[in-house]
Amino acid sequence: MPMDYAEPGADLLAFLRARRRTIMAWVILWQLCRATFWVSVAGLPLPVLGRLIGIDPWFTLGVYPVLTLVLGLALAFTQVVQVRQALRELDLACDRHDLLTSAVEFLGAVEPFRRLALRQAERWLENHAPDIRCLQRWPRETRYVLPGVLLCLSVWGLCSLHGGSAVQAAGGLHLLSLAGKPGKDPTASRPHNALLPPVISVRPPAAVAPLPPTPSPTLRDPQHPLATDPLAPTAFSPTAEPEKAAAATRDGTGSVDGSADPGLASTGQLDRTAADSDAAAGGKVGQGAGSAQGDQSEGSPPVAAAANVSPAAIGAEAHGLPRISDAASQVAAPGRNNAVPRGDPPQDSTPPVSDGANPPILPSGRQQHAGRQGAQHSGGQQAGGQQAGGQQAGGQQAGGQQAGGQQAGGQQPGGQQAGGQQAGGQQAGGQQAGGQQAGGQQAGGQQAGGQQAGGQQAGGQQAGGQQAGGQQAGGQSGRSQQPSGIGQNGALVQSGNGQQPAADGLPDGTGLGQPSGTANSAFPDPMALSQNGSQANGAGQSGNPGQGSSPGSDSGMAVQGNSNANGAPGGGRGVGHVAGGGGTAVNSNGLITRIQAPRVGQSAGSTEVHQVRAPQDHAPRGTGATAAGAYEAVELNKDELEALPPKRRAVILRYFQALREASTPSPIEKGTEP
Amino acid sequence: MTTIRDPRGTDVERAVEAGLSEFRNTFTQLQTQIQRVIVGQDTIVHHVLMAIFLGGHVLLEGVPGLGKTLLMTTLGDTLALQVKRVQFTPDLMPADILGTRVLQQDAGGAVKFEFERGPVFTQIMLADEINRATPKTQSALLEAMQERRVTIAGVSHRLPEPFMVMATQNPLESEGTYPLPEAQLDRFFFKLLVRFPTQLELVEIMKRTTGNSGAAVQPSINSGAQIISWGRLVRQVPLATPILDYGARLLLATHPKEGPAAQGLSKWLRCGASPRGLQAMVLAAKARAVLAGRFAVSREDIAAVAKPCLRHRLLLTFEAEAEGVRPDQIIDQIIEALR
């Protein structure tokens, strides 16, 4: 293409000058950014220094832009781009950059080749000059400019605004106040100071929401009268309380060692031979409950039905067992968790029991007392029926009520029984039921003798322990949470798991039991439902410890084992369970009976499942009452209470007293304590 | 815009532009003529022609049968230049190449020594398998290649112009060969690697060479003087200082100790290229720029001719040879490092 042979170089120079101006603008901007950052960083101490020497904060603030501008321009001055250097700042491809570079170098040359090169470069510029951009060489500090400025302003704000007022308020130096004039209040020109008065904020006393009354609110209070439990494990040693042991022996079938426990468990009331009881129980109970039994696996009649079934329908009643459900209802009625019988135990024998309408108070996830539970359930009733295995006992308790006595124990001849299970009761919903049992059973066995010790508890405690396992309702396996009897049932209960009895858990529970077998039934609990009567013979053997001893604790569901009829110490351990209805019972033979837990709302009382805290935690201490006792007490009516041995009765009464004390709102709850 | 005209300067510019344009056209024409005979090997042809115009020598490396001799003869026919071929063997003596003095008796019976010119006295000399000759024989070409003259018995004899040595060597056969000394290697303007033809090229070669009629080429240049004039024209292409700086940095980067060799390359390099290598690069870059229609050389031109100009000037270490590192790889890394 023919070239225009006009004097070359002019267009190139014009282009370079235009680009140089653009580049210099960018350079100034870049350097201002850099200067802003460094001034921000280097100027951080400035507000502090200004505060110390009393410089006006606004003056300090004004210094920053000035310093930034000066520094930025100074930096830009050091990087002035000459016309011939403008190409370095242009975004060009390598070959094009070399073309222009050569052209710039050839500016003013007279050599033909150089002039040709220059012309060629200008021709290219004519077509591509608008597309050429400047290189963006933002300094690294650019990304930190904003944080730096914010940091600087923050420091200035903290030091100048707050500090400034403080300094001036203290009469500090005010050397360079821009706004200040002699005689003028320096703060007058700074309204911001007025907005930020140095106030020492005092948080108003927060309203303390009253805690829900609990039966044992003072457990954590060492000063509280209930803080210590005279029936705690340590107090249970037979040697420590020989009297209780003796009483237990008397109350029971009279046998201390290995004697069956006429009381709860194997009490004579329900006695039958083991064989009979098994068979009968299985049949009767199951039928009575309206559920098909006979087969454990099947088991479980709808809870509602079970709940509604009067104890009479249960095998237990047939044996003259006290109406546990009634007792439970009495306790429950007052109320919810807190419902604790005062003074005289409720006399009403009608079983309003736990109806679904009166949900248990126990919040799930927490363990509560049997007493409370009692209310909740109602029904423990069913229990036995369900158990296919026949053994079953009592389910009564359904809700925590059950306290030990109620049920169970009886069955087992050998003390297996125990029953403490009750758990169920606690469970409120009975849903879980199952779990508990397990424990219960053990209880019997284990405890048997030993535990008893205390007489009362014994059974109960164990029960508890055992139960524990049982409780696992959820399949957790049972471990006995409370070894010492304290734990009774209640504690064990777990909720949750609910609905289905945790069959799995049982085995564990049982495992806990002790072979000892000799149960003493300290307190033959009339309430025990024991079924099968196996106990009968059991007497001498291990009775149901559980029951015996801790009547309430174990509660009742009795279940029992079967086999050992005569009690061999340590013999079988049956487990039974029921808890509010559902549950799994394991008898000594290893049979597992599942009782389906009622669903929520289906049956009174049995419907809800609640977790019950371990008795240790809730049992009022210092009153001589144990958790087991509490359970028991709640379940008893007046007649039953009076029927108890004096010591046992005393324990229960003390428990009630403790509950009354505990129900009184503490100063903290009243919000009077600062 | 300033419209001041310099009639004289403008005329020169026009003349230069016309000359360069003619050069490009001739070059393209020559290349087309040669490619009528030589199938493929476009790069080889391009660089060989470039070397001729720039007065350089070419070392072709490739296995036998790739058409190296054919290329040489075709080149001679196309450029209308005299061509001679010498097969280098171990027993070849320098006199066999340069010539020797022989005793001759004239008509009067007088006896005197007369210089009998060797095959080196030609415009294009093909030194076939140059690495099979002894170093003594190989060194006989040193003066001829660089000084373009031959001195025998104290008498210097100029070689015809243009003069070009096109040597070949077989990279596979190493037995009975004598590697070329660095001094002689440095005198080659380009070292070109003749690649094996592709399938399509092989088919085309068979079509052209297995028939009765061979492709005939027509001379595109009347005389060697025109080649020389164009070569001088190309040498006038200016280079900006930044471009020369780039070339110098590239050359220095090939030196393991003296120059800023690219990271990690020092262990491969025993010795870098000589200034003659930079000369070759610059000249070749100028020719490339002119052939591309540009009046100024760019860094890309330098980089594009770096390999043929430097690959035979780099002495690799034993480790590099043992590990199979090739000079081209090193040059690529240097170029990348300088980019």
HADDOCK unambig.tbl for C-alpha pairs under 7 A between the chains (distance, minus, plus):
assign (segid A and resid 5 and name CA) (segid B and resid 10 and name CA) 6.44 0.50 0.50
assign (segid A and resid 6 and name CA) (segid B and resid 2 and name CA) 6.99 0.50 0.50
assign (segid A and resid 6 and name CA) (segid B and resid 3 and name CA) 4.92 0.50 0.50
assign (segid A and resid 6 and name CA) (segid B and resid 4 and name CA) 6.31 0.50 0.50
assign (segid A and resid 6 and name CA) (segid B and resid 5 and name CA) 5.90 0.50 0.50
assign (segid A and resid 7 and name CA) (segid B and resid 2 and name CA) 6.02 0.50 0.50
assign (segid A and resid 7 and name CA) (segid B and resid 3 and name CA) 5.61 0.50 0.50
assign (segid A and resid 7 and name CA) (segid B and resid 4 and name CA) 5.58 0.50 0.50
assign (segid A and resid 7 and name CA) (segid B and resid 5 and name CA) 6.12 0.50 0.50
assign (segid A and resid 10 and name CA) (segid B and resid 1 and name CA) 6.28 0.50 0.50
assign (segid A and resid 10 and name CA) (segid B and resid 2 and name CA) 6.69 0.50 0.50
assign (segid A and resid 11 and name CA) (segid B and resid 1 and name CA) 6.97 0.50 0.50
assign (segid A and resid 95 and name CA) (segid B and resid 298 and name CA) 5.77 0.50 0.50
assign (segid A and resid 95 and name CA) (segid B and resid 299 and name CA) 6.93 0.50 0.50
assign (segid A and resid 95 and name CA) (segid B and resid 300 and name CA) 6.48 0.50 0.50
assign (segid A and resid 98 and name CA) (segid B and resid 298 and name CA) 5.20 0.50 0.50
assign (segid A and resid 98 and name CA) (segid B and resid 299 and name CA) 6.92 0.50 0.50
assign (segid A and resid 99 and name CA) (segid B and resid 296 and name CA) 6.59 0.50 0.50
assign (segid A and resid 99 and name CA) (segid B and resid 298 and name CA) 6.69 0.50 0.50
assign (segid A and resid 102 and name CA) (segid B and resid 240 and name CA) 4.87 0.50 0.50
assign (segid A and resid 102 and name CA) (segid B and resid 296 and name CA) 6.63 0.50 0.50
assign (segid A and resid 105 and name CA) (segid B and resid 240 and name CA) 6.48 0.50 0.50
assign (segid A and resid 112 and name CA) (segid B and resid 9 and name CA) 6.77 0.50 0.50
assign (segid A and resid 112 and name CA) (segid B and resid 12 and name CA) 6.30 0.50 0.50
assign (segid A and resid 112 and name CA) (segid B and resid 13 and name CA) 4.97 0.50 0.50
assign (segid A and resid 113 and name CA) (segid B and resid 237 and name CA) 6.08 0.50 0.50
assign (segid A and resid 113 and name CA) (segid B and resid 238 and name CA) 6.58 0.50 0.50
assign (segid A and resid 113 and name CA) (segid B and resid 295 and name CA) 6.47 0.50 0.50
assign (segid A and resid 114 and name CA) (segid B and resid 238 and name CA) 6.46 0.50 0.50
assign (segid A and resid 116 and name CA) (segid B and resid 13 and name CA) 6.75 0.50 0.50
assign (segid A and resid 116 and name CA) (segid B and resid 295 and name CA) 6.34 0.50 0.50
assign (segid A and resid 117 and name CA) (segid B and resid 295 and name CA) 4.86 0.50 0.50
assign (segid A and resid 117 and name CA) (segid B and resid 296 and name CA) 5.64 0.50 0.50
